[in-house]
Amino acid sequence: MRIGIDIMGGDDAPKSTTKGAILAQKELPNLELVLIGDENQIIPILEENGADKNNFTIIHTDEVIGMGEHPIKAFKSKPKSSIGLGYHLLESGKIQGFSSAGNTGAMMIGAMYSVRPIPGIIRPCITSVIPKEEGGVNLILDVGVNADCKPDVLYQFGIVGSIYAKSVFGIEEPRVSLLNIGEEPEKGNLLTQATYNLMKDSKDFKFVGNVEGRDIFSDEIDLLVCDGFTGNIVLKEGEAFYSLMKKRGLLDDYFSRFNYEIYGGSPILGINSNVVVGHGISNDIAIKNMIKLTADVVKADLAGKIKDAFK
């Protein structure tokens, strides 16, 4: 298995990304890691950390899509950027998975232009995890890519999210819920009311009804579906909650599980290949876990299973 890593993507790249690749290579020695970025910066970091450069394949480029650049313009004007080359390698089959903590918009544009959405998918999405109090996690999607959604888009989130939960997290029959402002079917805005009516008789996944914000940590569900605007607020609030608890020395075993480093990133669900997007502030531990998640997604053939579901 060959996994490509955008070494130039992230707030602390290429230091954190290269060190994360070193950690991943130590834990998964049979994984072939392809480091895409400026070799003049990568090699000294490998040497400083006692890593043998021969344990990696390095694809050189000094072209980078910055975190603040316009995604479409940057992806089109910089085909030899680390993100652009990563998608080229993925599309040509030279790597089986690609991960980046760089410009999320450019990663999504690359997915749409390069490996493309699976036929039948209206909008690809990304997901995140919320720790359950009694162990395990709830998945929430979308968390930022699709700020405005229609009911049929949310319905598809239930399908792809269920496949992800089953294939990668081992949840045999994921319980899908709709994030709303009340449990009753008639509650919510026009979007959630219409989506509830679509989901209530679904044969594509196990729908367990509406849930409220206080239920996002519940052990009674496995998947929360919402538009990306709502999901992103929930995600960022969780990150802020963790930071406040850590600052005040109040972390315990449960609240420590809100640390983003543990989870590494999120696959883009609904495209024809395996792509994982990490947090821009990722340190070396988070990058390592992003790479490990990419390997898990490839092993599970997640893209293939979603493709089969939409045939």
C-alpha positions in Angstrom: 0.0 0.0 0.0 1.3 3.4 -1.0 0.1 6.5 0.9 0.9 10.0 -0.3 1.3 12.9 2.2 1.2 16.6 1.4 4.3 17.6 3.4 3.8 21.3 2.7 0.2 21.4 4.0 -0.5 22.7 7.5 0.3 25.6 9.8 3.6 24.0 11.0 4.6 22.3 7.7 7.0 20.9 6.7 8.3 20.2 10.2 5.2 18.7 11.8 4.2 16.8 8.6 7.7 15.2 8.1 8.0 14.3 11.8 4.5 12.8 11.6 5.5 10.7 8.6 8.5 9.4 10.6 6.2 8.4 13.5 3.8 6.7 11.1 6.6 4.8 9.3 7.8 3.4 12.7 4.4 2.2 13.6 3.5 0.9 10.2 6.8 -0.2 8.6 5.1 -2.1 5.8 3.4 1.0 4.6 5.1 2.8 1.8 4.9 6.6 2.4 5.3 9.0 -0.4 6.3 12.5 0.8 5.2 15.2 -1.6 7.0 18.5 -1.0 10.3 20.4 -1.0 13.0 17.8 -0.6 15.5 20.5 0.3 13.4 21.0 3.5 12.3 17.4 4.0 15.7 15.7 4.0 17.2 17.9 6.7 14.2 17.2 9.0 14.5 13.5 8.4 18.2 13.6 9.2 17.6 15.8 12.4 15.2 13.1 13.6 17.4 10.2 12.8 15.2 8.9 10.0 16.6 7.1 7.0 15.5 8.9 3.8 15.5 5.6 2.0 12.5 4.5 4.1 10.4 7.0 2.1 9.7 8.0 -1.5 10.1 11.8 -1.9 8.4 13.6 -4.8 9.9 17.0 -5.0 8.0 20.3 -5.5 8.6 23.7 -4.2 5.1 24.9 -5.3 2.6 25.2 -2.4 -1.1 26.2 -2.1 -1.2 28.5 0.9 -3.8 28.1 3.6 -5.4 31.4 2.7 -5.4 31.1 -1.1 -8.6 30.8 -3.1 -9.1 27.1 -3.6 -10.2 27.0 -7.3 -7.7 29.6 -8.5 -4.9 28.0 -6.6 -5.6 24.5 -7.7 -5.9 25.4 -11.3 -2.9 27.7 -11.4 -0.6 25.5 -9.4 -0.8 22.0 -10.9 2.7 21.1 -9.5 1.8 22.1 -6.0 2.0 19.4 -3.3 -1.8 19.1 -3.4 -1.9 19.0 -7.2 0.8 16.4 -7.4 -0.9 14.3 -4.7 -4.1 14.2 -6.7 -2.2 13.4 -9.9 -0.5 10.4 -8.2 -3.8 9.3 -6.8 -5.7 9.6 -10.1 -3.0 7.7 -12.0 -3.0 4.9 -9.4 0.6 5.4 -8.2 -0.7 5.9 -4.6 -3.8 4.3 -3.1 -4.5 7.1 -0.6 -3.7 10.8 -0.1 -3.7 12.9 3.0 -3.2 16.6 3.7 -3.6 19.1 6.6 -3.4 21.9 4.0 -6.0 24.1 2.4 -9.3 22.2 2.9 -11.0 24.0 0.1 -8.2 23.1 -2.4 -8.4 19.5 -1.2 -12.1 19.5 -1.9 -11.7 21.1 -5.3 -8.9 18.6 -6.1 -11.3 15.8 -5.3 -14.0 17.2 -7.5 -11.8 17.9 -10.5 -9.4 15.0 -10.2 -10.8 11.7 -8.8 -14.3 13.1 -9.0 -17.5 12.3 -7.1 -19.0 8.8 -7.3 -21.9 8.8 -9.8 -25.1 9.4 -7.9 -23.5 11.4 -5.1 -24.9 14.9 -5.0 -22.3 16.4 -2.7 -19.2 14.8 -1.1 -18.8 15.6 2.6 -16.5 15.3 5.5 -17.2 14.0 9.0 -15.8 14.3 12.5 -16.1 12.3 15.7 -17.6 13.2 19.1 -16.6 10.9 22.1 -19.4 9.0 23.8 -19.4 9.1 27.5 -19.4 5.4 27.9 -16.8 4.8 25.2 -16.7 4.8 21.4 -17.6 7.8 19.2 -20.5 9.4 17.4 -19.9 10.5 13.9 -21.2 13.9 12.8 -21.5 15.0 9.1 -21.2 17.3 7.4 -18.8 19.5 9.4 -18.1 22.4 7.1 -18.0 21.7 3.4 -21.7 22.0 2.6 -23.0 25.0 4.6 -26.3 24.9 2.7 -28.0 21.6 2.0 -31.3 20.2 0.6 -33.1 17.2 2.2 -31.9 14.7 -0.4 -28.3 15.7 0.3 -28.8 15.1 4.1 -30.4 11.8 3.2 -27.2 10.8 1.3 -25.1 11.8 4.3 -27.0 9.1 6.3 -26.0 6.5 3.7 -22.3 7.4 3.3 -21.9 8.0 7.0 -23.4 4.6 7.8 -21.0 2.9 5.4 -18.0 4.7 7.0 -19.1 3.9 10.5 -19.5 0.2 9.6 -16.4 -0.2 7.5 -13.8 1.8 9.5 -15.3 1.9 13.0 -16.8 -1.6 13.1 -20.3 -0.5 14.0 -22.4 -3.3 12.6 -25.8 -1.4 12.3 -25.1 2.4 12.8 -28.0 4.3 14.4 -28.6 7.4 12.3 -30.1 10.5 13.9 -31.0 14.0 12.6 -29.7 16.9 14.6 -32.6 19.2 15.3 -34.1 21.6 17.9 -36.5 19.0 19.2 -37.3 15.3 19.1 -40.8 15.5 17.6 -41.1 15.0 13.8 -42.7 18.4 13.3 -39.8 20.3 15.0 -37.1 22.3 13.3 -36.9 24.4 10.1 -38.1 23.5 6.6 -34.9 21.6 5.9 -35.0 19.3 8.9 -38.8 18.7 8.7 -38.5 17.6 5.0 -35.4 15.5 5.8 -37.2 13.8 8.7 -39.9 12.7 6.3 -37.4 11.3 3.8 -35.5 9.4 6.5 -38.3 8.0 8.6 -39.0 5.1 6.3 -35.5 4.6 5.0 -34.3 1.1 4.0 -30.8 2.4 3.3 -29.9 3.0 7.0 -31.3 2.6 10.5 -32.9 6.0 11.3 -33.7 6.6 15.0 -35.2 10.0 14.8 -34.4 13.6 15.8 -31.9 14.4 18.5 -31.1 17.7 20.2 -27.8 19.4 21.0 -27.7 17.8 24.4 -27.8 14.3 22.8 -24.6 14.6 20.7 -22.6 12.6 23.3 -25.4 10.0 23.7 -24.7 6.3 23.7 -28.1 5.8 22.0 -26.9 6.9 18.6 -23.9 6.4 16.3 -24.3 9.1 13.6 -25.6 12.7 13.6 -26.6 14.2 10.3 -26.7 17.9 9.8 -25.8 20.7 7.3 -22.1 21.8 7.3 -22.9 25.1 8.9 -24.4 23.5 12.0 -21.8 20.7 12.1 -18.9 23.0 11.9 -20.2 25.0 14.9 -20.6 21.8 16.9 -17.1 20.7 15.9 -15.4 24.0 16.8 -17.3 24.2 20.1 -16.0 20.8 21.0 -12.5 22.0 20.3 -12.9 25.1 22.4 -14.4 23.0 25.2 -11.3 20.8 25.2 -9.0 23.8 25.2 -10.8 25.4 28.2 -10.8 22.2 30.2 -7.0 21.7 29.5 -6.2 25.3 30.4 -7.9 24.9 33.7 -6.4 21.5 34.5 -9.8 19.8 34.5 -9.1 17.0 32.0 -10.0 13.5 32.9 -10.1 10.3 30.8 -13.3 11.3 29.1 -12.5 14.9 28.3 -9.0 14.0 27.1 -10.7 12.2 24.3 -11.7 15.5 22.7 -8.1 16.1 21.7 -8.1 16.4 17.9 -4.7 14.8 17.8 -6.2 11.4 18.5 -8.3 11.3 15.4 -6.0 12.8 12.8 -8.6 13.8 10.2 -11.6 12.9 8.1 -12.0 11.1 4.8 -13.8 12.9 2.0 -16.9 10.7 1.6 -18.5 10.3 -1.8 -15.5 10.4 -4.1 -13.8 7.8 -6.3 -10.7 7.3 -4.2 -9.3 7.6 -0.7 -8.6 11.1 0.6 -8.2 12.2 4.2 -8.2 15.9 5.3 -6.4 16.8 8.5 -6.7 19.9 10.8 -4.6 22.8 9.8 -3.0 23.1 13.3 -2.0 19.4 13.3 1.2 18.6 15.1 3.3 15.5 14.4 1.0 13.2 16.5 -2.1 14.3 14.6 -0.3 13.9 11.3 0.8 10.4 12.3 -2.9 9.5 13.1 -4.0 11.2 9.8 -1.8 8.8 7.9 -2.9 5.8 9.9 -6.6 6.7 9.2 -5.8 7.0 5.5 -4.4 3.5 5.7 -7.5 2.2 7.5 -9.7 3.8 4.9 -7.7 2.2 2.0 -7.8 -1.2 3.8 -11.6 -1.0 4.3 -12.1 -0.1 0.6 -14.4 2.7 1.8 -14.7 4.4 -1.6 -15.5 1.1 -3.3 -18.2 0.3 -0.8 -19.8 3.7 -1.2 -19.6 3.2 -5.0 -21.3 -0.1 -4.7 -24.1 1.4 -2.6 -24.9 4.0 -5.3 -24.8 1.7 -8.4 
